[in-house]
Amino acid sequence: MDQLRDLLVDDLQDLLHAETQLVQALPKMAEAANNPKLKEAFEKHLQQTEGHVVRLKQAFELLGEKAQAKPCKA
C-alpha cells in the first residue's frame, strides 16, 4: 500500500507544480490579451486554478504530507 500512496503523493506534487506555474502565468497572459473576452477567460481560469491549488494543499494535509511542488519531467 505504501507504493500506491507514494505514487499518489508524487502525482499530487506534479499537479501542484503545474497549477502553481499557471497561477504565475495567467495574470501575465490576461494583461497581454487585447481581446476583452480573452482577458476575461484568463482571469476566470486564474480563479479556478487558485481553487485547484487550495484543494491540492488540502489533499496533502489529509495525507499528512508537506505540500511540496515537484517539477514533472514531462
Residue pairs with C-beta under 8 A, 6 or more apart in sequence:
5 63
8 63
9 60
9 63
9 65
10 70
12 56
12 59
12 60
12 63
12 65
13 68
13 69
13 70
14 70
14 71
14 72
15 52
15 56
16 53
16 56
16 57
16 60
16 67
16 68
16 69
16 70
17 69
17 70
17 71
17 72
18 72
19 49
19 52
19 53
19 56
20 53
20 69
22 45
22 46
22 49
23 46
23 49
23 50
23 53
26 42
26 43
26 45
26 46
26 49
27 42
27 46
29 42
30 39
30 42
30 43
30 46
33 39
33 42
56 67
57 67
60 66
60 67
60 68
61 67
